[in-house]
């Protein structure tokens, strides 16, 4: 199953040394189990998005290793891909960038011909460079955000409500970031997504672990920050599972807002039995 990781550290860029290469359970090591691509997205001091990704297991990619060793940003987005839709190409590797925003997704949706028709109607089909359902979902959110005058929360709600009404859905969990904000959605209850609001600690260095994604940063531990992950990454009791349909927004000042405004379930909820074998394998916990 694809793994998601998002981090917001507030208004000032910080170093969050993601253990992508050298740690015993680095993102590189995870890619031996999730072999179809890996990527990490950050923002520079001018707020411009920067993405380092390859359609390779991270452990095979020396350039990815060099890029990922020591990045500084206000927000971070990492993804390890187990492909469900689309070939193993750069265009299908997460995170995706559109309108200066970054996006990573874990799940499956069907009815891509119908979705493409909708994207053409909205004039954003040119944003889709690959074959993945994830990039198409992002393009729909981008289109609705443009229609909402740049209001990302409204764009997400409009896009997800349309998908839930019109398309067969297995899971739509995602994280979307800018240099100043993060949005994370869990929908429906198929896969879990967790959030942790971590306070600053002068004495305890951050040592967040998972059998999927692991990161460590002494500098970051001294600053408050908000984390999103596919599963709890350490024993901190503050980790909580997001509710089905819950959209969490973290602002520049680390203010956290939560809404549950999606339908209780998609009109056509897919099960593993409805998926092609490759897609079904990609969605196993």
N, C-alpha and C positions, 0 to 999 in steps of 0.2 A: 504494500500500500504506500502511496506517495506520502511524504512527510512534510509538514509545514512548520515554519518557525518565523515568528515576527517579534521585533523588539523596538520599543520607543524609549529613548533615554532623556527626553525633555528638549529644551531649546538649544543646548550646546552639544556640538559633536563630541563623541567619546570613542575610545578604543574598546571594542568588544571583540576580543580575540577568539573567533570561532575555531574550534579545534577541527579544522577541515582536513589536515594532512597527517600530523604526527601523533595525535593522541590515540590511545588504545581503541577508543570507540569514536573516532573522528568521522566527519562526513565522508571522508575518503573511504574509511572502513565500511561505513554503512552502504556505500555504493556497490560493494561486493554482494549485498543482498537486494538493493534497489538499483539495478545496473543500467538504467536507461537514460541517465542524464542528471546533472546537478548544477545548481546555480545559486548565486548570492547577489542581492541587489542592495545598493547603498546610494547616498546622495552626497555630492561634494559641498563645499562651503557656500557655493552660489545656488544650491538647491537643485542642481542638475542630477538626473538619475544616472547611475553607473551600474552596469550589469556584467558580471563575469559568469559565463555558463558555457557548457559544452554538452553535446549529445553523447557523452561518454561517461562511464563510471569515473568519479572524481579521482580515484586512485590511479587511473590510466593517463590522466591529463596533467602534464607538467606545467603548462601555462596557467591552468586553473589553480594549481597549487601556489604558484608565485603570486597570483592576484589575491588569493584568499587568506594569506598568512596574517596580514595586519591591516585592517581597514578601519577608517574613522568616519562616523556618520551620526546623525541624530536618530535615524531609523534604519532598521535592518530587515531584510526579508530573505529567507533561505528556503530551498526546496530540493528534495531528492525525488527523482521521478521513477516510477514504475509504470510504463506506458500502458494506457488503455485505449487511446485513440490517436492515430497519427504516427508517421514513421519516426525513426530515431534520427532526427535532424536538428540543426540549430534552431530552425524556425519553430519547432514543436517543443523546445526545451524552456522550462520556466526559470526565472520570472519573465513575464512579458512586460513591455513598456508601451504605453499609449498616453498621449497628451501629458507627458512628464510624470505619469504615475506608474507604479509597478504592481504586478498582480501574480499570485500563485494560487493554484486550485488543487483540491483533492476530491475526485469524484468522477461521475459519469452522467451524461445526459444524452438522450437520443433525439431523433427528429431534426438532424442537422440541416436537411434540405429546407424544412420549414423555418429554421432559425436563419439560414442564409437569405431566404426571401425577406424576412423581417429586417435583416441588416442592410440588404439592398434598398428596401423602402426608406430606411433611416439614413442612407447615404454613407455608411461606414464600412462597407465590405472591403474597401481598400486597406483597412487596418489589419485584415486577416492575412498573414503571410504564410501560415502553415495549414495543417489539416486538423488540428486538435479541437475538441469541444471546448477546452479551457480558454483558448484564445478567442473563440467566438463568444463565449459568455462574457469575457472582458470587453469585447467590442460592443456588445449590447449595453453593458453598464456605462461605457464611455459615451455611447450615443445618447442614452437617457440622461446622463450627467450634463452633456452639452445642452439638451433641451431644457434642463432645469437651471440653466445659467451658471453651471459650475458647482452646483450643490451635489456633492458626491453621495451623501446619505439618501437624498431623494432619488438620485440616479440608480443606486443599488436597489432601493425598494421597488421602483417601477420595473426594473429589469427582472428581478427575481419573481415578482408577482406575475409578470407575463410568462416567464419560463414555467412557473408552477402551474399556471392555467393551461398552457399550450403544448408543453413538451413532456415526454416521459422522462422521469428524473430518478436517479439512484442516489446521488449526493452532490451538493453544491458548496461544500465547505471551501472557504477561501480567505486570504488575507490580501488587502490592498493598501499600499503605502504611498505617501508623499514624503517630502523632507520634513513636514511639520505634523502630519496626522497619520493614524492607522485606523482602518476599518477591518473588522473580522466578522465573518458570518458562519454560523453553524446551521445548516438546513439540508434535509430534515434531520431526524434523529439517527440516521444510518451510521455515521461516523462521529466520534467524539472530537471536541475541540476545547482546549482549556485556556484559561487566562489567569495570570498572577500579577497582582499589584505589589511590587517589592519595594520596601522602604530602604533608605540608605543605611549602611552599617559601617562603622569605622573600624570594627574589629574582625568581622567575619568575611573573608574573601568569597566572592561568588564562585561556586563550583556546581554548575547545573549539569546534570547528567541524564542520559537516556540511552537505551540500547539502540536508538535511532539517531538522535542529534545530541551533541554535547558541546558546551561552550564554557569558557572560563575567563574572567577578567577581574583583576584586583581593583583596577581603576573604576570600573563600572559598579562594583559592589559599594562604593562610597557615594553613589548617586542613586536616587530613586528611579525606578523604571518599571515599565509594564511589558510583560511577556505573553505571547500566544504560542501554543504548541499543540501538536496532535495528541500528546500525552504529558502528564506531569514529568518534569525533568529533574526533580530532586524531591526531598522529603518535606519541603516547606508545606505546612498545613494550609497556606493561603491559596494554593491552586484550587480552582473550582471549575467544574464542567459547565460550559455554556449550554443554555437551554436550546431545544430545537426551535429554529426561527429567530434566535437572538442575534441581533446586530450590535456589536460593541464598537464604539468610536473613542479613540484616545486623541486628545488635542495637544497643541504645542506645549501647554503647561502641565501635561500629564493628567488633565481632567478626564474622567472616564464616564461616558454616557452609555446606557444600555436600553435598547428597545426590542420588543417582540411584536412585530407587525406583519410577519409573513403568514400565509395560510397554515393551518395545523399540519397539512400534508399536501403534496402535489396532487393534482387531479389524477395523474397516472404515475403511481409510485412503483418503480422497478425493484425487483429482487435480484439476487445473484443468479437465479435460474433464468432470468430474462436476458442476461448478458452473454456476449460471445465468450468463449473460453479464455482468451487472452485478457479481455476486460475483466472478467470475473476473477481471474488470478490476481490482477492488479489491485483489486479491492478487498482482498483478504487482509484481516488485521495482522 
